[in-house]
Amino acid sequence: MSYAKTRRFYKAKLKTSMHPYHIITPSPWPFLISIAVFTTAVGTTMYMHRYENGLLILVISLLQVILVMCLWWRDVIREATLEGAHTKRVQAGLRLGFILFLVSEVMFFFGFFMSFFYIALSPGPAIGCEWPPTQIVTFNPMGLPLVNTFLLLLSGATITFAHHSLIEGAFAKTAFGLCATILCATLFVNIQMYEYTHAAFSISDGIYGSIFYTLTGLHGVHVIIGTLFIFVAFERFLIGHYTRQHHFGFEASIWYWHFVDVVWIFLYVFIYVFSR
């Protein structure tokens, strides 16, 4: 059965239901992902404490997490596109759930920023009562960090352009906006890697090194995840999963990317400019 026929079949089946909600069928993925995450935690602990085969267990567990995530998301995509299970009421619930996820991400970064403000606004005698510590050679905020700031702000504009183009039905412009966003994100990650390899300090250089690499490194991981999120949305767009009215997967990737943009602005202002 072709994609179009399959989609019409499930839509006709959905119309026979008596409510707009999606009753999820039994799935093995929640149970399997919990096992994979648990073994990942065990493998990480064994590796950090130098137990034998700790690294092997960690790698296998991470591969299990990635595999289960891909299979679980595959089922969600099928429910949204083929089965037509994501009605307007279901999409409203998904939007609320994703907003709460972003709130949890804000709280995650808030904790690390509070540790930065605690030490930066009141540096103790252990670091010479100065911030940044005198022995630390910081980055020039007008150099590569400014270039990365420009790239992220540009990527936020291009993905917004892609979103509006999709709503207007200009699919060529949508593809252009997504390609430009992925290009900017890839350049950002490569520049940050170059910055790390040429830094005059490391993560073990006191509190400044720990805070710098923790905050910028976690943000870099979020940039990589967001880039993969947008890339998957781009692939789904090319396949034809999105319409002008039904594209929550694409919309969620945009929200996540704007969150990444906002976090970087705070990082640039406080970690690079204020800590100069």
C-alpha positions as CSV (number, residue, x, y, z in Angstrom):
1,M,0.0,0.0,0.0
2,S,1.4,3.4,-1.0
3,Y,2.0,6.2,1.6
4,A,-1.0,8.3,0.4
5,K,-3.3,5.3,0.5
6,T,-2.1,4.2,3.9
7,R,-2.6,7.7,5.3
8,R,-6.1,7.9,3.9
9,F,-6.9,4.5,5.5
10,Y,-5.8,5.6,9.0
11,K,-7.5,8.9,8.7
12,A,-10.8,7.2,7.8
13,K,-10.3,4.8,10.7
14,L,-9.7,7.8,13.1
15,K,-12.9,9.4,12.1
16,T,-14.8,6.4,13.4
17,S,-13.5,7.1,17.0
18,M,-15.8,8.9,19.4
19,H,-13.1,11.3,20.8
20,P,-10.2,13.4,19.6
21,Y,-7.7,11.8,22.0
22,H,-4.9,9.3,21.2
23,I,-5.2,6.1,23.2
24,I,-1.6,4.8,23.0
25,T,-1.2,1.1,22.3
26,P,1.1,-1.0,24.5
27,S,4.8,-0.2,23.8
28,P,8.0,-1.9,24.9
29,W,10.1,1.3,24.5
30,P,9.5,2.9,28.0
31,F,10.6,-0.2,29.7
32,L,13.6,-0.7,27.4
33,I,14.8,2.9,27.6
34,S,14.7,2.7,31.4
35,I,16.9,-0.3,31.4
36,A,19.3,1.4,28.9
37,V,19.5,4.6,30.9
38,F,20.2,2.6,34.1
39,T,23.0,0.6,32.5
40,T,24.4,3.9,31.1
41,A,24.5,5.3,34.7
42,V,26.2,2.1,35.9
43,G,28.7,2.1,33.0
44,T,29.5,5.8,33.6
45,T,30.2,5.1,37.3
46,M,32.4,2.1,36.5
47,Y,34.3,4.1,33.9
48,M,34.9,7.1,36.2
49,H,36.1,4.8,39.0
50,R,38.3,2.8,36.6
51,Y,36.6,-0.5,36.9
52,E,37.4,-3.2,34.3
53,N,35.2,-3.0,31.2
54,G,33.6,0.2,32.5
55,L,34.1,1.9,29.2
56,L,32.7,-1.1,27.2
57,I,29.5,-1.1,29.3
58,L,29.1,2.6,28.9
59,V,29.5,2.5,25.1
60,I,27.1,-0.4,24.7
61,S,24.6,1.2,27.0
62,L,24.7,4.5,25.0
63,L,24.2,2.6,21.8
64,Q,21.1,0.9,23.4
65,V,19.8,4.4,24.4
66,I,20.2,5.7,20.9
67,L,18.6,2.6,19.3
68,V,15.6,2.6,21.5
69,M,15.1,6.4,21.1
70,C,15.2,6.0,17.3
71,L,12.7,3.2,17.4
72,W,10.4,5.0,19.8
73,W,10.4,8.2,17.7
74,R,9.8,6.2,14.6
75,D,6.6,4.9,16.1
76,V,5.6,8.5,17.2
77,I,6.2,9.7,13.6
78,R,4.1,6.9,12.2
79,E,1.3,7.8,14.6
80,A,1.4,11.4,13.5
81,T,1.7,10.9,9.7
82,L,0.3,7.5,8.8
83,E,-2.3,6.9,11.5
84,G,-3.4,10.6,11.8
85,A,-3.5,10.1,15.6
86,H,-2.2,13.6,16.4
87,T,-5.4,15.6,16.3
88,K,-5.5,19.2,17.3
89,R,-6.3,18.2,20.9
90,V,-3.4,15.8,20.9
91,Q,-1.1,18.4,19.4
92,A,-2.1,20.9,22.2
93,G,-1.0,18.3,24.8
94,L,2.3,17.8,22.9
95,R,2.9,21.5,22.9
96,L,2.3,21.8,26.6
97,G,4.6,18.8,27.3
98,F,7.4,20.3,25.2
99,I,7.0,23.7,26.9
100,L,7.4,22.0,30.3
101,F,10.5,20.2,28.9
102,L,12.0,23.5,27.9
103,V,11.2,24.9,31.4
104,S,13.2,22.0,32.9
105,E,16.1,22.8,30.6
106,V,16.0,26.5,31.8
107,M,16.2,25.3,35.4
108,F,19.1,23.0,34.4
109,F,21.2,25.9,33.1
110,F,20.0,28.2,35.8
111,G,21.7,26.0,38.4
112,F,25.1,26.3,36.6
113,F,24.7,30.0,36.1
114,M,24.0,30.5,39.8
115,S,27.3,28.8,40.6
116,F,29.0,31.2,38.2
117,F,27.3,34.3,39.8
118,Y,28.2,33.0,43.3
119,I,31.9,32.9,42.6
120,A,32.1,35.7,40.0
121,L,30.3,38.4,42.1
122,S,32.1,37.5,45.3
123,P,35.5,35.9,44.5
124,G,37.2,34.5,47.6
125,P,40.8,34.6,48.7
126,A,41.5,31.2,47.1
127,I,41.4,32.8,43.7
128,G,42.9,36.1,44.7
129,C,39.7,37.9,45.3
130,E,39.5,38.7,41.6
131,W,37.3,37.5,38.7
132,P,38.6,36.1,36.5
133,P,41.6,34.8,38.4
134,T,44.8,36.6,37.6
135,Q,46.5,33.5,36.2
136,I,43.8,32.8,33.6
137,V,44.2,34.1,30.1
138,T,40.6,34.6,28.8
139,F,39.3,34.7,25.3
140,N,38.8,37.9,23.4
141,P,35.0,38.4,23.3
142,M,35.4,40.3,20.0
143,G,37.0,37.4,18.3
144,L,35.6,33.9,17.7
145,P,32.9,34.2,20.4
146,L,31.4,37.1,18.6
147,V,31.5,35.2,15.3
148,N,29.7,32.3,17.0
149,T,27.1,34.7,18.4
150,F,26.5,36.1,14.9
151,L,26.1,32.5,13.6
152,L,23.6,31.5,16.2
153,L,21.5,34.7,15.8
154,L,21.6,34.2,12.0
155,S,20.5,30.6,12.4
156,G,17.6,31.7,14.6
157,A,16.5,34.1,11.8
158,T,16.9,31.4,9.1
159,I,14.8,28.8,10.9
160,T,12.1,31.3,11.6
161,F,12.2,32.2,7.9
162,A,11.8,28.5,7.1
163,H,8.8,28.2,9.4
164,H,7.0,31.1,7.9
165,S,7.8,29.8,4.4
166,L,6.2,26.5,5.3
167,I,3.1,28.1,6.6
168,E,2.9,30.1,3.4
169,G,3.4,27.0,1.2
170,A,6.8,28.2,-0.2
171,F,8.5,24.9,0.1
172,A,11.7,25.9,-1.8
173,K,12.2,28.8,0.7
174,T,11.6,26.4,3.6
175,A,14.3,24.0,2.3
176,F,16.7,27.0,1.9
177,G,16.0,28.2,5.4
178,L,16.6,24.8,6.9
179,C,19.8,24.2,5.0
180,A,21.1,27.6,6.1
181,T,20.3,26.8,9.7
182,I,22.1,23.5,9.6
183,L,25.1,25.2,8.0
184,C,25.3,27.9,10.6
185,A,25.0,25.3,13.4
186,T,27.7,23.1,11.9
187,L,30.1,26.1,11.7
188,F,29.3,27.0,15.3
189,V,30.3,23.6,16.6
190,N,33.5,23.5,14.5
191,I,34.5,27.0,15.7
192,Q,33.8,26.0,19.4
193,M,36.0,22.9,18.9
194,Y,38.8,25.1,17.5
195,E,38.4,27.4,20.4
196,Y,38.7,24.5,22.9
197,T,41.9,23.2,21.2
198,H,43.5,26.6,21.3
199,A,42.4,27.7,24.8
200,A,45.1,28.9,27.2
201,F,43.4,27.0,30.1
202,S,41.7,23.7,30.7
203,I,38.8,22.4,32.7
204,S,41.2,21.5,35.6
205,D,42.5,25.1,35.9
206,G,40.5,26.0,39.0
207,I,36.9,27.2,39.3
208,Y,37.1,29.4,36.2
209,G,38.1,26.4,33.9
210,S,35.4,24.2,35.5
211,I,32.6,26.8,35.0
212,F,33.7,27.8,31.5
213,Y,33.9,24.3,30.1
214,T,30.8,23.0,32.0
215,L,28.6,25.8,30.7
216,T,29.9,26.2,27.2
217,G,30.3,22.4,26.8
218,L,26.8,21.7,27.9
219,H,25.5,24.3,25.6
220,G,27.6,22.8,22.8
221,V,26.0,19.4,23.4
222,H,22.6,21.1,23.2
223,V,23.6,22.7,19.9
224,I,24.5,19.3,18.5
225,I,21.2,17.8,19.7
226,G,19.3,20.7,18.2
227,T,21.2,20.4,14.9
228,L,20.2,16.7,14.7
229,F,16.6,17.7,15.6
230,I,16.5,20.2,12.8
231,F,18.2,17.7,10.4
232,V,15.5,15.1,11.1
233,A,12.8,17.7,10.6
234,F,14.4,18.6,7.3
235,E,14.4,14.9,6.2
236,R,10.7,14.6,7.2
237,F,10.0,17.8,5.3
238,L,11.6,16.3,2.1
239,I,9.6,13.1,2.5
240,G,6.3,15.1,2.8
241,H,5.4,14.5,6.4
242,Y,4.6,18.2,7.0
243,T,1.7,20.3,5.8
244,R,1.0,24.0,6.4
245,Q,-1.3,23.2,9.3
246,H,0.3,20.0,10.7
247,H,4.0,20.2,11.5
248,F,4.5,20.1,15.2
249,G,7.8,18.1,14.9
250,F,9.2,21.0,12.9
251,E,7.8,23.6,15.3
252,A,9.3,21.8,18.3
253,S,12.7,21.8,16.7
254,I,12.3,25.6,16.2
255,W,11.4,26.2,19.9
256,Y,14.4,24.1,21.0
257,W,16.7,26.1,18.7
258,H,15.5,29.4,20.0
259,F,16.1,28.2,23.5
260,V,19.7,27.3,22.5
261,D,20.1,30.8,21.0
262,V,18.9,32.6,24.2
263,V,21.2,30.5,26.4
264,W,24.2,31.4,24.2
265,I,23.4,35.1,24.6
266,F,23.6,34.8,28.4
267,L,26.8,32.8,28.0
268,Y,28.4,35.3,25.7
269,V,27.5,38.3,27.9
270,F,28.6,36.7,31.3
271,I,31.2,34.1,30.4
272,Y,33.0,36.0,27.7
273,V,32.3,39.8,28.1
274,F,31.8,40.1,31.9
275,S,34.6,37.6,32.6
276,R,37.1,39.4,30.4
